[in-house]
Amino acid sequence: MPAILIPLLLYIAFLAFAPAAAIKFGVWFALTTAVVRFAAAKVSGSDTGWGEAAQAVIYAAVLPVLALLGLFGFSGATGISHFENFGAIAVLTLLLGSFIGAFTISLGTSLKDSAIVAAIATACSAVAGWAIRAAG
């Protein structure tokens, strides 16, 4: 079974149940993937393909969620449910590290280059999301 088959089937199901939202999501995903591809090419100087850029966007969405699930598991097991001062900084560092790590893993770039690509992708993704939401 090809690796692209499962996400494609999920998108088709999403398109069947919520066509307007699926089209907006598809446009946002394509724009964000293009931004990641071109930013990675400019920042790192390597030729980044569309598949690697799409994988970076997917990993950047999934890895922080996995980090939060791990954090919730830790807080459930230890009873620590309120993070203040250093704990809050540690949680934010965990999330930022997982987000930048997603770009490092999928693009194969250095940590510095991945952080720059992540910052560019985040800014452009937010602007694209606001523009798509305002348009429709």
C-alpha positions, 0 to 999 in steps of 0.5 A: 500500500503506498504511503500517500493512500491513507492521507488521500482517502482521509481527505476524500472522506473529509471532502465528502462530509464537509466540502467547503472546509476541505477545499479551504484546508486543501488550499491552505495546505498547498500554500503552506507546502509551497512556502516550506519548499521555497523557504527551505531551498533559499535558506539551506540551499538544497533542492527540496521536493514537494513530498519533503515539504508536504511531509514537513507540514504534516510532521509540524502538525503531528509532533507538537500534538504528540509532545502534548500527549506525552506531557498530559501523560506525565501530568496525569501520572504525577499529579502535576497539572499546573505549570508555572515559572520554569515549568511553563518555559519547559513546556513552551520549549518542548513544543517549540523543539518538537515543531522545529524538530519536525522540519529538521527530520523531514527536510534534513537541514540543520537546526538553525536552518529548520528554525528559520524555515519554521518561522517563515512557514508559521508566519505565512501559514497564519496569513494564508489562514486568515486570508482564506477564512476572510475570502470564504 
